[in-house]
Amino acid sequence: MKITIDVDKCIGSGSCEMIAPGIFEVGNDGLVQLLEDSPSAEHHGAVRTAAASCPTQVIAVDD
């Protein structure tokens, strides 16, 4: 799994961080930061849920 984000479209809702902490974090600037771009298999479900839950669809997941 490879994750990419489009920070320019992020509105900082924080849903990704709530769903997959340790992978995503809302930084001091209020925008998502990717902490791990190739997470282990145990996080794949949470990452997919976070991507689907993003209100601006800025998270892309490539298996």
C-alpha positions as CSV (number, residue, x, y, z in Angstrom):
1,M,0.0,0.0,0.0
2,K,1.2,3.5,-0.9
3,I,-0.6,6.6,0.3
4,T,-0.5,10.1,-1.2
5,I,-2.3,13.2,-0.1
6,D,-3.2,16.5,-1.8
7,V,-2.5,18.9,1.0
8,D,-3.6,21.9,-1.2
9,K,-7.2,20.6,-1.0
10,C,-7.2,19.6,2.7
11,I,-9.6,21.5,5.0
12,G,-8.2,20.0,8.2
13,S,-11.4,18.1,9.3
14,G,-9.2,15.7,11.2
15,S,-11.3,12.6,10.4
16,C,-8.2,10.9,9.0
17,E,-6.3,11.4,12.2
18,M,-9.1,10.1,14.3
19,I,-9.5,7.0,12.2
20,A,-5.8,6.2,11.6
21,P,-3.6,7.9,14.2
22,G,0.0,7.3,13.6
23,I,-0.6,7.4,9.8
24,F,-2.2,10.8,9.6
25,E,-1.9,13.9,11.8
26,V,-3.3,17.4,11.5
27,G,-0.3,19.7,11.9
28,N,0.0,23.1,13.5
29,D,-1.0,24.6,10.2
30,G,-4.3,22.8,10.4
31,L,-3.6,20.5,7.4
32,V,-3.0,16.8,7.2
33,Q,0.5,15.4,7.4
34,L,1.3,12.0,6.3
35,L,3.4,10.2,9.0
36,E,3.7,6.9,7.2
37,D,3.3,6.6,3.4
38,S,3.6,2.8,3.3
39,P,1.9,1.4,6.4
40,S,2.0,-2.2,7.5
41,A,-0.9,-4.5,6.7
42,E,-2.5,-4.1,10.1
43,H,-3.3,-0.4,9.3
44,H,-4.6,-1.0,5.7
45,G,-8.3,-1.1,6.8
46,A,-8.1,2.1,8.8
47,V,-6.3,3.9,6.0
48,R,-9.0,2.9,3.5
49,T,-11.7,4.0,5.9
50,A,-9.9,7.3,6.5
51,A,-9.5,7.9,2.7
52,A,-13.2,7.1,2.2
53,S,-14.2,9.4,5.1
54,C,-12.2,12.4,4.0
55,P,-14.7,15.2,3.1
56,T,-12.5,16.6,0.3
57,Q,-11.1,13.2,-0.9
58,V,-7.5,14.3,-0.6
59,I,-6.2,10.8,0.4
60,A,-5.3,8.4,-2.4
61,V,-4.5,4.8,-1.7
62,D,-2.7,2.6,-4.2
63,D,-2.5,-1.1,-3.5
